[in-house]
Amino acid sequence: GGGGGGGGGGKRMRGRAAELLRRGPSLVPFGARVRWFKAEVSRDRNENAGRGGVMEQFGLTPEHHIKVTRGRVFADAMEALGPAVLKSDMAAWQQAHPGQQPPGSLKGLVRVQFVNEHGVEEAGVDGGGLFKDFLNDLIEEGFDPVKTGLFVETPDRTLYPNPASFHRAGPDHLRKLEFLGAILGKAVYEGILVDLPLAGFFLAKLRDGRPPELNDLATLDPELYRHLLSLKKYPADQVEDLFLFFTAADQSRNNGGGGSSGSGRDGGSGGGSGGSS
């Protein structure tokens, strides 16, 4: 009875801590937030994924065994791990494999076998190092503006979702983005650092869920941002003399894809420069 009460008290404490972090994260020091997060991941690995305990020691942890080809890691990984991540892929898998045990959660271990460009399996047993290589290659391909078209670069070479991803990445672009998000979650879950320079305005949207503000434009198009700020220094009666015009293009309907702000950038920057000269 005492043990059960202790367990219940622990859950209540975790619930209160989670609520505090959700409602007022700034009230908790960053170091404490990181320690709490790592502890929660460790607890989840032990309780829900059979990781880090007896099950893993005896090889009873659910595992995914996948093969990926160098140069097409993203596509192969989506095909192999999609059912573990995406509901639509799981439904298709169950329909194609009636009566079979469906793939487990992505929280389980992923064992990777690389295949070279000639179709020959590379030597090596995945003890963790191959998975890290696989994860880095997958993220590099998935976020490559040229290879997949899911993301585009700002002038400072930071990344944000491509407004024209439907045209660049295909009709299943949202499925690919969801898969990429799950893979980033897997990296966090496994404690693996990835090099991913996301744009500041995009991170602010993810973190705060707020609409973009003028200052966020500095991380999307610094030139246009500077021109807009310069207009604030002009007297109101002189702004009309600049003959400025600004346009905005809906790139989600533009087959060209890419670009940081389309004709809005060209029109704004060109108009500002013409007025100054």
VOMAR-832434 format. One line per field, with one value per residue (C-alpha): z, x, y; residue number from 1; residue in three letters. Coordinates in steps of 0.2 Angstrom, whole numbers, plus 5000, padded with zeros to 4 digits. Each point is the difference from the previous one (the first is absolute). Layout:
N
w: Z:...
u: X:...
v: Y:...
pati: NUM:...
selo: Ala:...
This chain:
277
w: 5000:5005:4983:4990:5009:4997:4982:4999:5009:4987:4986:5007:5003:4981:4995:5010:4993:4982:5003:5006:4986:4987:5008:5006:4993:5003:5019:4999:4997:4984:5008:5011:4984:4991:5015:5002:4981:5000:5015:4992:4984:5011:5009:4984:4992:5015:5003:4982:4988:5011:4998:5012:5010:5001:4984:4990:5009:4994:4983:5002:4996:4984:4985:4982:4988:4984:4985:4992:4984:5001:4991:5002:5019:5002:4988:5006:5019:4996:4992:5014:5015:4993:5008:5017:4999:4988:5002:4982:4997:5014:4993:4983:5008:5009:4985:4990:5015:5007:5016:5003:5015:4995:5002:5017:5006:4994:5018:4998:4994:4981:4993:4983:4986:4987:4981:4989:4983:4992:5010:5011:5019:5010:5013:5018:5014:5007:5018:5000:4989:4984:5006:5003:4983:4993:5010:4994:4982:5001:5007:4988:4985:5007:5003:4984:4990:4984:5003:5008:4998:5017:5007:4993:5006:5005:4995:5016:4995:5014:4995:5001:4992:4981:4996:4983:5007:4992:4983:5005:5011:4993:5006:5015:5006:5017:5003:4997:5012:5013:4998:5002:5016:5007:4996:5009:5015:4998:5001:5016:5007:4997:5006:4983:4995:4982:4991:4993:4998:5000:4997:5015:4995:4997:5017:5008:4992:5006:5018:5003:4988:4997:4983:4992:5004:4991:5009:4995:4982:5004:5000:4984:4989:5008:4985:4999:5019:4999:4987:5010:5015:4990:4995:5018:4999:4986:5004:4995:4987:4991:4999:4986:4990:5000:4989:5009:4996:5009:4994:5008:4991:5006:4996:5005:4983:4991:4990:5001:5019:5011:5004:5017:4996:4981:4992:5017:5002:4983:4999:5018:4998:4982:5005:5015:4990:4986:5013:5008:4984
u: 5000:5014:5009:4984:4998:5018:4997:4985:5008:5014:4988:4991:5017:5005:4983:5002:5017:4994:4986:5012:5012:4985:4992:5016:5016:5010:4997:5011:5019:5006:5011:4986:4989:5013:5002:4982:4998:5014:4992:4983:5008:5010:4984:4990:5014:4999:4981:4993:5014:5009:5016:5015:4995:4999:4990:5014:5014:4991:4996:4981:4998:4990:5011:4999:5012:5001:5011:5004:5010:5013:4993:4982:5000:4985:4989:5005:4997:4983:4995:5007:4995:4985:4988:5008:4997:4985:4982:4997:5016:4994:4983:5008:5012:4986:4990:5015:5005:4984:5002:5018:5007:5001:5016:5004:5002:5015:5005:5008:5017:5004:5013:5007:5008:5008:5000:5013:4996:5004:4987:5012:4998:5013:5010:4996:4988:4989:5005:4994:5013:4991:4984:5008:5007:4983:4991:5013:4998:4981:4999:5013:4990:4983:5004:5010:4991:5005:4998:4983:4993:4992:5010:5008:5014:5001:5014:5009:4998:4988:4985:4981:4986:4998:4983:5001:5004:4984:5008:5018:4998:4984:4982:5006:5010:4991:5003:5019:5000:4991:5012:5015:4992:4999:5018:5006:4990:5009:5017:4994:4994:5016:5010:5009:5005:4996:5007:4984:5001:4981:4995:4997:4982:4995:5007:4990:4985:5003:5005:4987:4986:4998:4997:5016:5005:5010:5016:4999:5002:5019:5002:4991:5005:5013:5000:4982:5000:5013:4990:4984:5008:5008:4983:4996:5013:4991:4988:4982:4998:5016:4996:4988:5014:5010:4987:5001:4990:5000:4993:4999:4999:4991:5014:4990:4991:5016:5008:5017:5002:5013:5005:4999:4987:4996:4996:4996:5019:5004:4986:5004:5019:4999:4988:5010:5016:4992:4993:5017:5009
v: 5000:5012:4996:5003:5017:5005:4996:5010:5014:4999:5001:5015:5009:4997:5006:5016:5003:4997:5012:5013:4998:5001:5016:5009:4993:5016:4998:4984:5002:4993:4987:4994:4998:4990:4988:4998:4996:4988:4991:4999:4993:4987:4995:4998:4989:4989:4999:5001:4994:4987:5010:5001:4986:4981:4998:5009:4990:4984:5006:5001:5018:5003:5003:5006:4993:5010:5001:5017:5004:5014:5015:4996:4998:5011:4991:4983:5005:5006:4984:4989:5011:5009:4987:5003:5019:5004:4994:4999:4989:4989:4998:4995:4988:4991:4999:4992:4989:4993:4990:5005:5010:5018:5010:5006:5018:5010:5001:4983:4996:5003:4989:5006:4991:5011:4995:5009:5007:4983:4991:4991:5000:5009:4991:5004:4996:5014:5003:5018:5008:4995:5007:5017:5000:4995:5014:5013:4995:4999:5018:5007:4993:5004:5018:5002:5014:4993:4982:4999:5018:4999:5015:5015:5011:5018:5011:4996:4981:4996:4988:5002:4990:5003:5009:4991:4983:4992:5004:4996:4985:4992:4998:4991:5014:5001:4982:5002:5015:4990:4986:5012:5007:4983:4997:5015:4994:4984:5009:5009:4984:4992:5015:5002:5018:5005:5015:5008:5019:5005:5018:5011:5004:4982:4995:5014:4994:4982:5006:5013:4996:5019:5009:5007:5018:5013:4996:4982:5006:5003:4981:4997:5014:5012:5012:5003:5002:5014:5009:4999:5007:5014:5005:5004:5014:5009:5014:4994:5013:4994:4982:5002:5009:4984:4991:4984:4985:4983:4983:4983:4984:4984:4988:4985:5003:5004:4985:5008:4997:5006:5018:5009:5012:5000:5016:5008:5000:5006:5013:5007:5000:5007:5013:5006:5000:5010:5013:5002:5003
pati: 1:2:3:4:5:6:7:8:9:10:11:12:13:14:15:16:17:18:19:20:21:22:23:24:25:26:27:28:29:30:31:32:33:34:35:36:37:38:39:40:41:42:43:44:45:46:47:48:49:50:51:52:53:54:55:56:57:58:59:60:61:62:63:64:65:66:67:68:69:70:71:72:73:74:75:76:77:78:79:80:81:82:83:84:85:86:87:88:89:90:91:92:93:94:95:96:97:98:99:100:101:102:103:104:105:106:107:108:109:110:111:112:113:114:115:116:117:118:119:120:121:122:123:124:125:126:127:128:129:130:131:132:133:134:135:136:137:138:139:140:141:142:143:144:145:146:147:148:149:150:151:152:153:154:155:156:157:158:159:160:161:162:163:164:165:166:167:168:169:170:171:172:173:174:175:176:177:178:179:180:181:182:183:184:185:186:187:188:189:190:191:192:193:194:195:196:197:198:199:200:201:202:203:204:205:206:207:208:209:210:211:212:213:214:215:216:217:218:219:220:221:222:223:224:225:226:227:228:229:230:231:232:233:234:235:236:237:238:239:240:241:242:243:244:245:246:247:248:249:250:251:252:253:254:255:256:257:258:259:260:261:262:263:264:265:266:267:268:269:270:271:272:273:274:275:276:277
selo: Gly:Gly:Gly:Gly:Gly:Gly:Gly:Gly:Gly:Gly:Lys:Arg:Met:Arg:Gly:Arg:Ala:Ala:Glu:Leu:Leu:Arg:Arg:Gly:Pro:Ser:Leu:Val:Pro:Phe:Gly:Ala:Arg:Val:Arg:Trp:Phe:Lys:Ala:Glu:Val:Ser:Arg:Asp:Arg:Asn:Glu:Asn:Ala:Gly:Arg:Gly:Gly:Val:Met:Glu:Gln:Phe:Gly:Leu:Thr:Pro:Glu:His:His:Ile:Lys:Val:Thr:Arg:Gly:Arg:Val:Phe:Ala:Asp:Ala:Met:Glu:Ala:Leu:Gly:Pro:Ala:Val:Leu:Lys:Ser:Asp:Met:Ala:Ala:Trp:Gln:Gln:Ala:His:Pro:Gly:Gln:Gln:Pro:Pro:Gly:Ser:Leu:Lys:Gly:Leu:Val:Arg:Val:Gln:Phe:Val:Asn:Glu:His:Gly:Val:Glu:Glu:Ala:Gly:Val:Asp:Gly:Gly:Gly:Leu:Phe:Lys:Asp:Phe:Leu:Asn:Asp:Leu:Ile:Glu:Glu:Gly:Phe:Asp:Pro:Val:Lys:Thr:Gly:Leu:Phe:Val:Glu:Thr:Pro:Asp:Arg:Thr:Leu:Tyr:Pro:Asn:Pro:Ala:Ser:Phe:His:Arg:Ala:Gly:Pro:Asp:His:Leu:Arg:Lys:Leu:Glu:Phe:Leu:Gly:Ala:Ile:Leu:Gly:Lys:Ala:Val:Tyr:Glu:Gly:Ile:Leu:Val:Asp:Leu:Pro:Leu:Ala:Gly:Phe:Phe:Leu:Ala:Lys:Leu:Arg:Asp:Gly:Arg:Pro:Pro:Glu:Leu:Asn:Asp:Leu:Ala:Thr:Leu:Asp:Pro:Glu:Leu:Tyr:Arg:His:Leu:Leu:Ser:Leu:Lys:Lys:Tyr:Pro:Ala:Asp:Gln:Val:Glu:Asp:Leu:Phe:Leu:Phe:Phe:Thr:Ala:Ala:Asp:Gln:Ser:Arg:Asn:Asn:Gly:Gly:Gly:Gly:Ser:Ser:Gly:Ser:Gly:Arg:Asp:Gly:Gly:Ser:Gly:Gly:Gly:Ser:Gly:Gly:Ser:Ser
